[in-house]
Amino acid sequence: MAHDKLFRTQKDIIDDFDFGENTAQVFDDMLSRSVPFYAEIQRMMAEIAGYFAAENTTIYDLGCSTGETLLMLDAIVPPHVTFIGIDSSHEMLKKAQKKLDEAKISHAYNLIQADLNQGLDLNNASVVIMNLTLQFVRPLHREKLIRSIAEGTNERGCLMVVEKVLSANSLINRLYIKFYYDFKKRNGYDELEIRQKREALENILIPYHYDENKQLLLANGFKACDCFFRWYNFCGIIAVK
């Protein structure tokens, strides 16, 4: 696993964060060091997916990046389920393809390059996963996207969304951000890396409050939702059709 050093050198101009080749090479390390309890979140999502996945249906991983979630699902869900991974980054999909081929996963799968901001056509889904993905969809397009996911999800199917979230209280929000940056420092990131990555993400990662995400899901086709994971400003939400 290549070590994430993308923001270690002082930059005169901070470009918007992207998911191109440089990011793809270090993305697994970035996630493990930047997302609290990332391995446990993955395990929990696979566990939940194992309950909802029905034979002869499809599991969608929207924003599948390097394919780690699909690898986790392979050992848990029923055999006659098809995996579809969608990502906007060609480089991420190349990494995912290599991983899945080398692992010789047992499920049929298809990897598709697509921008979720442009809409989505899915069907016969028993499980849909958006792991740190919805926050990168422009707010203008989120309602239409969630509605299309709900329309393509079977009755009693589920959507899992993992996101950074905002607190309604400014003091609590600042505390959560501080504790998150402390977490990143414990995992080897220095002040410069944290600051420069924050600036790179400022215009493209747009978090909602938990209640906003909940309302988005309930107003666009899902009958119930609840929080299955919470760590300060990170939240996992399950919504059931």
PECOR-V356541 format. One record per pair of residues at least 12 apart in sequence whose C-alpha atoms are under 10 Angstrom apart, sorted by the first residue. I is the first residue (numbers start at 1). GAP is how many residues later the second one is. Records with the same first field share a line. If there is no record, write none. Layout:
BEGIN
I->GAP  GAP
END
This chain:
BEGIN
1->24  25  26  27  28  29
2->22  23  24  25  26  27  28
3->22  23  24  25  26  27  30
4->18  19  21  22  23  24  25  26  27  29  184  185  189
5->17  18  21  24  25  184  188
6->16  17  20  24  187  190  191
7->182  183  185  186  187  188  189  190  191  193
8->181  182  183  184  185  186  188  189
9->183  184  187
10->182  183  186
11->181  185
13->183  186  187
14->182  183  184  185  186  187
15->181  182  184  185  186
16->181  182  183  184  185  186  187  188  189
17->179  180  181  182  183  184  185  186  187  188
18->71  182  183  186
19->46  68  69  70  71  72  73
20->68  69  70  71  72
21->68  69  70  71  73  74
22->69
23->68  69
24->41  42  65  66  67  68  69  70  71  72
25->41  66  67  70
27->38  39  65  68
28->37  38  39  40
31->101
32->155
33->150  151  152  153  154  155  156
34->146  147  149  150  151  153  154  155  160
35->97  129  145  148  149  196  199
36->144  147  148  194  195  196  197  198
37->192  193  194  197
39->29  30  33
40->189
41->28  90  121  187  188  189  194  195
42->26  27  28  30  31  89
43->26  29  30  33
44->184  185  192
45->24  27  28  82  84  86  115  116  117  183  184  191  193
46->23  24  25  26  27  28  29  30  31  83
47->25  26  29  30
48->25  28  29  79  110  112  180  190
49->24  27  28  29  77  78  79  80  108  109  110  111
50->23  24  25  26  27  28  77
51->25  26  27  75  76  106  107
52->25  26  74  75  104  105  106  107  188
53->23  24  25  26  27  28  72  73  74  75  103  104  105
54->23  24  25  26  27  70  71  72  73  100  102  103
55->22  23  24  25  26  27  71
56->22  23  24  25  26  68  69  70
57->21  23  24  25  26  66  67  68  69  70  96  97
58->22  23  24  25  26  50  51  64  65  66  67  68  69  70  95  96
59->14  18  22  23  24  25  26  50  63  64  65  66  67  68  69  70  94  98  99  100
60->22  23  24  25  26  49  50  51  62  63  64  65  66  67  68  69  70  89  93  99
61->22  23  24  25  26  50  66  67  68  69  70  72  98  99
62->22  23  24  25  26  50  52  53  54  58  66  67  68  69  70  71  72  99
63->22  23  24  25  26  29  30  50  51  52  53  66  67  68  69  70  71  73
64->20  21  22  23  24  25  28  29  32  47  48  65  66  67  68  69
65->20  21  22  23  24  25  26  27  28  29  30  31  66  68
66->19  21  23  25  26  27  28  29  30  31  32  33  34
67->18  19  20  25  26  27  28  29  30  31  32  33  44
68->27  28  31  32
69->16  27  60  62
70->13  14  15  26  29  30  35  37  39
71->25  28  29  32  33  34  35  36
72->33
73->32  34
74->26  29  30  31  32  33  34
75->30  31  32
77->30
78->29
79->27  28  29
80->26  27  28
81->25  26  27  28  44  45
82->24  25  26  27  28  43
83->24  25  26  27  28  42  44
84->24  25  26  27  28  38  41  44
85->12  24  25  26  27  28  29  44
86->24  25  26  27  28  29  30  34
87->24  25  26  27  28  29  46
88->24  25  26  27  28  29
89->23  24  25  26
90->22  23  24
91->22
92->21
93->18  19  20
94->17
96->15
97->12  13  14
115->22
116->17  18  20  21  22  25  26  29
117->17  19  20  21  22  23  24  25  27  28
118->19  23  26  27
119->22  23  25  26  27  29  30
120->24  25  26  27  28  29  32
121->24  27  28  30  31
122->26  27  28  29  30  31
123->25  26  27  28  29  30  31
124->27  28  29  30  31  33
125->24  25  26  27  28  29  30  32  33  34
126->26  27  28  29  30  31  32  33  114  115
127->26  27  29  30  31  32  33  113
128->21  22  24  25  29  30  31  32  33  110  111
129->29  30  31  32  33  109
130->29  30  31  32  33  106  107
131->29  30  31  32  105
132->29  30  31  32  73  102  103  104
133->28  29  30  31  72
134->12  27  28  29  30  71  72  73  74  79
135->26  27  28  29  30  69  70  71  72  73
136->27  65  67  68  69  70  71
137->67  68  69  70
138->65  66  67  68
139->67  68  69
142->71  74  75
143->73  74  76  77
144->72  76
145->75
146->13  70  71  72  73  74  75  76
147->69  70  71  72  73  74  75
148->72  73
149->68  71  72  73  92
150->67  68  70  71  72  73  89  90  91
151->69  70  71  90
153->68  69  87  88
154->86  87
155->67  68  85  86
156->66  67  83  84  85
157->65  82  83  84
158->64  66  67  80  81  82  83
159->58  63  66  78  79  80  81  82
160->65  66  67  68  76  77  78  79  80
161->52  56  66  67  74  75  76  77  78
162->65  66  67  68  72  73  74  75  76
163->43  44  45  46  47  50  67  70  71  72  73  74
164->41  42  43  44  45  46  66  67  68  69  70  71  72
165->41  42  43  44  45  46  47  48  65  67  68  69  70  71
166->40  41  42  43  44  45  46  66  67  68  69
167->41  42  43  44  65  66
168->40  41  42  43
172->60  61
173->59  60
174->59
175->57  58
176->55  56  57  58
177->55  56
178->54
179->53  54
180->51  52  53  54
181->13  14
182->12
207->26
209->24  26
210->17  23  24  25  26  27
213->12  24
214->12  13  23  24  25
217->20  21  22  23  24
218->21  22  23
221->18  19  20
222->16  17  18  19
223->16  17  18
224->14  15  16  17
225->12  13  14  15  16
226->12  13  14
227->12
END
